[in-house]
Amino acid sequence: EKRIEMAALSDKGVSKADWNKETKEINVVFDETKTSVQKINEAVALVGHDTKTAKATDEAYNKLPDCCKYDRADLKAPEKAVKHEHK
């Protein structure tokens, strides 16, 4: 949870990030003049977590603690609308 939130917050345009473990969704508040949904997805992928639009490298994924690893082949869940708030 914290790793995903901190990855999103590492993007200078993000002011709030809240990961929900049950729904596996993140709610992010960001400034669209400083970042984008894609850049936030890429920041999360950099720390080893695949997103709908950005895949983590195998190297980044393999650095995750065993308790945080998941079956990467299972990432075929139905797409949900991206929700975001504007600042």
C-alpha positions as CSV (number, residue, x, y, z in Angstrom):
1,E,0.0,0.0,0.0
2,K,2.6,2.5,1.1
3,R,4.9,1.7,-1.8
4,I,2.2,2.3,-4.4
5,E,1.1,5.5,-2.7
6,M,4.6,6.8,-2.4
7,A,5.3,6.0,-6.0
8,A,2.3,8.1,-7.1
9,L,3.2,10.9,-4.7
10,S,6.8,10.9,-6.2
11,D,5.3,12.6,-9.3
12,K,5.5,16.3,-8.5
13,G,2.0,17.0,-9.8
14,V,0.3,14.6,-7.3
15,S,-1.0,16.0,-4.0
16,K,-2.8,12.9,-2.7
17,A,-2.8,9.2,-3.3
18,D,-4.8,6.5,-1.5
19,W,-4.5,2.8,-2.4
20,N,-7.4,0.6,-1.5
21,K,-6.2,-3.0,-1.0
22,E,-9.7,-4.6,-1.4
23,T,-10.6,-2.9,-4.7
24,K,-7.0,-2.7,-5.9
25,E,-7.7,0.9,-7.0
26,I,-5.9,4.1,-6.2
27,N,-7.6,7.5,-5.9
28,V,-5.2,10.3,-6.9
29,V,-5.6,14.0,-6.7
30,F,-3.2,15.8,-9.1
31,D,-2.6,18.9,-11.1
32,E,-3.1,18.2,-14.8
33,T,-0.8,21.0,-15.7
34,K,2.1,19.2,-14.0
35,T,1.4,15.5,-14.7
36,S,-0.9,13.0,-16.3
37,V,-2.6,9.7,-15.5
38,Q,-0.1,8.0,-17.7
39,K,2.9,9.5,-15.9
40,I,1.4,8.4,-12.6
41,N,0.9,4.8,-13.9
42,E,4.5,4.8,-15.0
43,A,5.7,5.9,-11.6
44,V,3.8,3.0,-10.0
45,A,5.3,0.6,-12.6
46,L,8.8,1.8,-11.7
47,V,8.4,0.3,-8.2
48,G,7.3,-3.1,-9.5
49,H,3.5,-2.9,-9.9
50,D,1.8,-3.4,-13.3
51,T,-1.0,-1.0,-14.1
52,K,-3.6,-1.1,-16.8
53,T,-1.4,1.1,-19.0
54,A,2.2,0.6,-17.7
55,K,4.0,-2.7,-17.1
56,A,6.7,-3.0,-14.5
57,T,10.0,-4.4,-15.7
58,D,10.8,-7.9,-14.6
59,E,13.7,-6.5,-12.6
60,A,11.4,-4.1,-10.7
61,Y,8.8,-6.7,-10.1
62,N,11.4,-9.2,-8.8
63,K,12.5,-6.7,-6.2
64,L,9.0,-6.8,-4.6
65,P,8.8,-8.6,-1.3
66,D,7.3,-12.1,-1.8
67,C,4.1,-11.1,0.0
68,C,3.5,-8.4,-2.6
69,K,4.0,-10.5,-5.7
70,Y,1.1,-11.5,-7.8
71,D,0.3,-13.6,-10.9
72,R,1.1,-11.2,-13.6
73,A,-0.9,-13.3,-16.1
74,D,-4.0,-12.6,-14.1
75,L,-4.1,-8.9,-15.1
76,K,-7.0,-9.3,-17.5
77,A,-9.7,-7.9,-15.2
78,P,-12.4,-5.9,-16.7
79,E,-11.3,-2.3,-17.2
80,K,-12.8,0.3,-14.9
81,A,-13.2,3.9,-15.7
82,V,-10.3,6.0,-14.4
83,K,-11.5,8.4,-11.7
84,H,-9.5,11.5,-10.9
85,E,-10.1,14.9,-9.3
86,H,-8.9,18.2,-10.7
87,K,-7.2,20.6,-8.4
